Amino acid sequence: METNSIDMLADIMAMSGFPHSAGMRVLAAEPGKVSLALAKKPELTQFFGHFHGGVITGLADQAAGAAVSTALPKGRIAVTVEIKINFLGPADGEEIVANAEAIQVGGSIAVAKVEVVSEAKGQRRVCGFGVATMRAVDMPARP
């Protein structure tokens, strides 16, 4: 069984929508593991100037889906069924990085774990941890 190409991630990240408009980028990818980063900009923060919880969750969701997608057969991608995030501290760095790993991949359902790290001036601190359940679906045809 041939798994999805890592190159597929670049295509997905370039599509219009939240990941692209927010500025998410792929740092590393291998089958079943993906790291995505997001630099801070004002429209992604809350009233204290930290990354908004919804943005942290969005990055975690994208990374989890990408990790599972790279472990699926070619032509299939992962979409979210459920995601649970625990916020462990403020995401007050210049960027956040989501490190996701597929921990169980079945024919239709998969589970990924994801850790979100806030990075500031060379200092790294875990600000969130989550688990996502994903469903494998056929990759939609592009318009």
PyMOL commands that set and color helices and strands:
alter all, ss='L'
color gray80, all
select helices_A, chain A and resi 7-14+18-22+42-44+53-71
alter helices_A, ss='H'
color red, helices_A
select strands_A, chain A and resi 25-30+33-39+76-87+95-105+109-120+123-138
alter strands_A, ss='S'
color yellow, strands_A
deselect
rebuild
show_as cartoon
